[in-house]
Amino acid sequence: MLIQLKKNYLLLWVLRVVMAPIVLILYAAGLILQLLFGLCTAVGTLLSGLGGIAAVLALLDHCYAEAAVSALVALLVCPYGVPQLLFWAGGILLAAATALYTCLYRM
């Protein structure tokens, strides 16, 4: 298909013009998700530490259910929990935008 697009310049340029906003949106969404990852990592580290301390204090009071919940919440907000999904999703969006850009605009 790409070989046929190289021969048909009008179709190639129409496709480039139509795909330009999509590529820009993918780049912007990937960048925003990467920035959110940085913010969530900074805040999540602090909250994760506080949740870990709360879990230890709940264990000392023999409140095992509260300790388990505190530990689970601390795991989810730590930089290796939910914020890591933002990082992966942002990376996938940036890779998709780069692949589209390379495919359409580097012919």
C-alpha positions in Angstrom: 0.0 0.0 0.0 2.8 2.4 0.8 4.3 1.8 -2.6 1.0 2.7 -4.2 0.8 5.9 -2.1 4.2 7.0 -3.3 3.0 6.9 -6.8 -0.3 8.7 -6.1 0.8 12.1 -4.7 -2.6 13.6 -4.4 -3.9 10.7 -2.2 -0.7 10.8 -0.2 -1.1 14.5 0.6 -4.8 14.2 1.4 -3.9 11.4 3.8 -1.1 13.4 5.3 -3.5 16.4 5.9 -6.2 14.2 7.4 -3.8 12.4 9.7 -1.9 15.5 10.9 -4.4 16.3 13.7 -4.6 12.7 14.8 -0.8 12.5 15.1 -0.7 15.8 17.0 -3.5 14.6 19.4 -1.6 11.3 20.0 1.6 13.2 20.8 -0.2 15.6 23.1 -2.1 12.8 24.9 1.1 10.9 25.4 2.9 13.9 26.7 0.1 14.7 29.1 0.0 11.1 30.4 3.8 11.2 30.9 3.5 14.5 32.9 0.6 13.0 34.9 2.9 10.1 35.7 5.5 12.4 37.1 3.0 14.3 39.2 1.4 11.1 40.5 4.8 9.6 41.2 5.8 12.6 43.4 2.5 12.7 45.2 2.1 8.9 45.3 5.4 8.4 47.0 4.4 10.7 49.8 1.0 9.1 50.2 2.4 5.6 49.9 4.8 6.3 52.7 1.9 7.6 54.9 -0.2 4.6 54.0 2.6 2.3 55.0 3.0 4.0 58.3 -0.8 3.7 58.8 -0.6 0.0 58.0 2.1 -0.6 60.6 0.3 1.4 63.2 -2.9 -0.5 62.5 -1.0 -3.8 62.9 0.3 -2.6 66.3 -3.3 -2.0 67.3 -4.3 -5.5 66.2 -6.7 -4.1 63.5 -5.7 -6.5 60.8 -8.5 -5.5 58.3 -7.6 -1.8 58.5 -3.9 -2.7 58.1 -4.6 -4.8 55.0 -6.7 -1.9 53.5 -4.0 0.6 54.3 -1.3 -1.6 52.8 -3.4 -2.1 49.6 -4.0 1.6 49.2 -0.4 2.3 49.7 0.5 -0.2 47.0 -2.0 1.3 44.6 -0.7 4.9 44.9 3.0 4.0 45.0 5.0 4.7 41.8 4.8 1.0 40.9 1.0 0.8 41.1 -1.6 2.8 39.1 0.8 5.6 38.1 2.9 3.1 36.2 -0.2 2.5 34.0 -0.1 6.2 33.0 3.5 5.8 32.1 2.9 2.8 29.9 -0.2 4.3 28.2 1.7 7.5 27.5 4.6 5.5 26.0 2.2 3.5 23.8 0.6 6.7 22.6 3.9 8.3 21.8 5.1 5.2 20.0 1.9 5.1 17.9 2.2 8.8 17.0 5.9 8.3 16.0 5.0 5.2 13.9 2.2 7.2 12.1 4.5 10.1 11.6 7.3 8.0 10.2 4.9 6.1 8.0 3.2 9.1 6.5 5.7 11.9 6.5 9.1 10.2 5.9 8.2 8.8 2.5 
